[in-house]
């Protein structure tokens, strides 16, 4: 079932706060996983393991985040799981669960950040997505979380063949939506992604919590 957040109608696009600081920004770019959506493989694998230590060993040595990068680059997840299962036949069912039960890795929307997005949209701020995500799961997440369609555009790694923190995906975002780095605010929970954006002159904010993000946006004049 889709999450049914709504945001108030805006008086018009680009009507960012007239304060001096806020006027410096044309757009806000959000990561999805870890910022707006609670994605963590542990949400799935805690259902499949009896103890935490064994699960953590599996995630550190079999279905690792390093292995998962190929999915974010666009590789077919089911095919990737099939190859990995051949190398670890004793874990075949657990490996295939990564593809077959991908939506069980989602704990839900991070409602406080969705509220921040809603407030930005109500003020007429242009908002975009730049997210590392598998090409086959993005349509599922878009159907599940209606707020994804509030955005003015999306750059999804699995559809682009590029992943953060590669500077090339940030440049693609800027070109596609005609954004100026210094007038773009980027929000992500990953330090490497923040550093990559900042190196290109993008104003980058590392996400820690909805409350922290709202306070930073208020300091910048984007929210009251």
C-alpha positions as CSV (number, residue, x, y, z in Angstrom):
1,X,0.0,0.0,0.0
2,X,1.3,3.4,-0.9
3,X,2.2,5.9,1.9
4,X,-0.4,8.7,1.6
5,X,1.5,11.9,2.6
6,X,0.2,15.0,1.0
7,X,1.7,18.5,0.7
8,X,-0.2,21.8,0.5
9,X,-0.6,23.4,-3.0
10,X,2.1,25.9,-3.8
11,X,1.5,29.4,-5.1
12,X,4.0,28.7,-7.8
13,X,7.4,27.2,-8.7
14,X,10.7,28.7,-7.6
15,X,9.1,30.8,-4.9
16,X,11.9,30.2,-2.5
17,X,12.0,32.3,0.7
18,X,12.8,35.9,-0.2
19,X,15.4,36.0,2.6
20,X,18.9,36.7,1.4
21,X,20.3,33.3,2.2
22,X,17.4,31.2,0.9
23,X,17.4,33.2,-2.4
24,X,20.9,31.8,-3.1
25,X,19.4,28.3,-3.7
26,X,17.4,27.2,-6.8
27,X,16.9,23.6,-5.8
28,X,17.1,21.0,-3.0
29,X,18.3,17.4,-3.9
30,X,17.4,14.5,-1.7
31,X,18.9,11.0,-1.3
32,X,16.2,8.4,-0.7
33,X,17.6,5.5,1.3
34,X,18.5,6.6,4.8
35,X,17.0,10.0,4.3
36,X,13.4,9.6,3.2
37,X,13.1,5.8,3.2
38,X,14.4,3.5,6.0
39,X,16.3,1.0,3.9
40,X,18.4,-1.6,5.7
41,X,19.0,-5.3,4.7
42,X,18.7,-6.1,8.4
43,X,15.0,-5.5,8.3
44,X,14.8,-8.6,6.1
45,X,17.5,-10.8,7.5
46,X,16.4,-10.4,11.1
47,X,13.3,-12.4,9.9
48,X,15.6,-15.1,8.6
49,X,18.3,-15.5,11.3
50,X,17.9,-16.6,14.8
51,X,20.7,-14.5,16.2
52,X,22.3,-11.2,15.4
53,X,25.9,-12.3,15.3
54,X,25.3,-14.9,12.6
55,X,23.3,-12.4,10.5
56,X,26.0,-9.8,10.8
57,X,28.6,-12.4,9.7
58,X,26.5,-13.2,6.6
59,X,26.1,-9.6,5.7
60,X,29.8,-8.9,6.2
61,X,31.0,-11.9,4.2
62,X,28.3,-13.1,1.7
63,X,25.7,-10.5,0.8
64,X,27.9,-7.5,1.4
65,X,27.3,-3.9,0.5
66,X,30.3,-4.1,-1.8
67,X,28.6,-6.9,-3.7
68,X,25.4,-4.8,-3.8
69,X,27.1,-1.9,-5.6
70,X,26.7,-3.8,-8.9
71,X,23.0,-3.8,-8.4
72,X,23.0,0.0,-7.9
73,X,25.0,0.2,-11.1
74,X,22.2,-1.6,-13.0
75,X,23.1,-5.3,-12.9
76,X,20.1,-7.6,-12.6
77,X,19.8,-8.5,-9.0
78,X,18.2,-12.0,-9.5
79,X,21.1,-13.0,-11.8
80,X,23.6,-11.6,-9.4
81,X,22.1,-13.6,-6.6
82,X,22.1,-16.8,-8.7
83,X,25.8,-16.4,-9.3
84,X,26.6,-15.7,-5.7
85,X,24.5,-18.7,-4.6
86,X,26.6,-21.0,-6.7
87,X,29.6,-19.8,-4.8
88,X,27.8,-20.2,-1.4
89,X,25.3,-23.1,-1.9
90,X,24.9,-23.4,1.8
91,X,23.4,-19.9,1.9
92,X,21.4,-20.2,-1.4
93,X,18.0,-19.5,0.1
94,X,19.3,-16.5,2.1
95,X,21.1,-15.1,-1.0
96,X,18.0,-15.4,-3.2
97,X,15.9,-13.6,-0.5
98,X,17.9,-10.4,-1.3
99,X,16.2,-10.2,-4.7
100,X,12.9,-12.0,-4.0
101,X,12.1,-10.0,-0.8
102,X,13.7,-6.7,-1.5
103,X,10.7,-4.8,-0.2
104,X,11.2,-6.4,3.2
105,X,14.4,-4.4,3.5
106,X,12.2,-1.3,3.9
107,X,11.2,-0.3,7.4
108,X,8.9,2.4,6.0
109,X,9.1,6.1,5.3
110,X,11.1,8.5,7.5
111,X,8.1,10.6,8.2
112,X,9.9,13.6,9.6
113,X,11.9,14.0,6.4
114,X,8.8,13.5,4.3
115,X,7.3,16.4,6.3
116,X,10.3,18.5,5.5
117,X,9.9,17.7,1.8
118,X,6.2,18.6,2.0
119,X,7.1,22.0,3.5
120,X,9.7,22.7,0.8
121,X,7.2,21.8,-1.9
122,X,4.5,24.0,-0.3
123,X,6.9,26.9,-0.5
124,X,7.5,26.3,-4.2
125,X,11.1,25.0,-3.9
126,X,12.2,22.7,-6.7
127,X,13.2,19.3,-5.3
128,X,15.0,16.4,-7.0
129,X,16.1,12.9,-6.1
130,X,19.7,11.6,-6.5
131,X,19.7,8.0,-5.2
132,X,21.7,4.8,-5.5
133,X,19.0,2.2,-6.1
134,X,18.5,-0.9,-8.3
135,X,16.7,-0.3,-11.6
136,X,14.1,-3.0,-10.9
137,X,13.2,-1.7,-7.4
138,X,12.7,2.0,-8.2
139,X,9.3,1.4,-9.7
140,X,8.3,-0.6,-6.7
141,X,9.4,2.2,-4.3
142,X,7.7,4.8,-6.5
143,X,4.4,2.9,-6.2
144,X,4.8,2.3,-2.5
145,X,5.8,5.9,-1.5
146,X,3.6,8.5,-3.3
147,X,5.9,11.3,-2.1
148,X,8.5,10.2,-4.7
149,X,6.2,11.7,-7.3
150,X,6.3,15.1,-5.6
151,X,9.8,15.6,-7.0
152,X,10.6,17.6,-10.1
153,X,12.9,14.9,-11.4
154,X,14.9,11.8,-10.4
155,X,18.4,10.5,-11.1
156,X,18.5,6.8,-10.1
157,X,21.9,5.0,-10.2
158,X,20.6,1.7,-11.6
159,X,19.0,3.6,-14.5
160,X,22.1,5.7,-15.2
161,X,24.9,3.1,-14.8
162,X,26.6,5.4,-12.3
163,X,26.7,5.4,-8.5
164,X,27.4,8.0,-5.8
165,X,30.0,9.0,-4.8
166,X,31.2,9.1,-8.4
167,X,31.4,12.8,-9.4
168,X,30.0,11.8,-12.8
169,X,26.5,11.1,-11.4
170,X,26.4,14.5,-9.7
171,X,27.5,16.2,-13.0
172,X,24.7,14.3,-14.8
173,X,22.2,15.6,-12.2
174,X,23.4,19.2,-12.7
175,X,23.3,19.0,-16.5
176,X,19.9,17.2,-16.8
177,X,18.1,19.8,-14.6
178,X,20.2,22.8,-15.5
179,X,21.3,23.3,-11.9
180,X,24.2,25.5,-10.8
181,X,26.3,23.8,-8.1
182,X,26.6,26.8,-5.8
183,X,22.8,27.3,-5.9
184,X,22.0,23.6,-5.2
185,X,21.5,22.0,-1.8
186,X,22.2,18.3,-1.5
187,X,21.1,16.1,1.4
188,X,22.6,12.6,2.0
189,X,23.4,10.4,5.0
190,X,26.7,9.1,3.5
191,X,29.9,11.0,4.2
192,X,31.6,10.0,1.0
193,X,28.6,11.3,-1.0
194,X,28.6,14.5,0.9
195,X,32.3,15.0,0.2
196,X,31.9,14.2,-3.5
197,X,29.1,16.8,-3.9
198,X,31.0,19.4,-1.9
199,X,34.1,18.9,-4.1
200,X,32.0,20.0,-7.1
201,X,30.8,23.2,-5.3
202,X,27.4,21.9,-4.3
203,X,26.2,22.9,-0.8
204,X,26.0,19.5,0.9
205,X,24.3,18.7,4.2
206,X,24.8,15.3,5.9
207,X,21.5,13.9,7.1
208,X,21.5,12.7,10.7
209,X,17.8,13.1,11.7
210,X,14.7,14.9,10.4
211,X,15.0,17.4,13.3
212,X,18.6,18.2,12.5
213,X,17.8,18.6,8.8
214,X,14.9,20.9,9.5
215,X,17.1,23.0,11.8
216,X,19.7,23.3,9.1
217,X,17.2,24.3,6.4
218,X,15.8,26.9,8.8
219,X,19.3,28.3,9.3
220,X,19.6,28.6,5.6
221,X,16.3,30.4,5.3
222,X,14.6,27.6,3.2
223,X,12.1,26.9,6.0
224,X,10.7,29.0,8.8
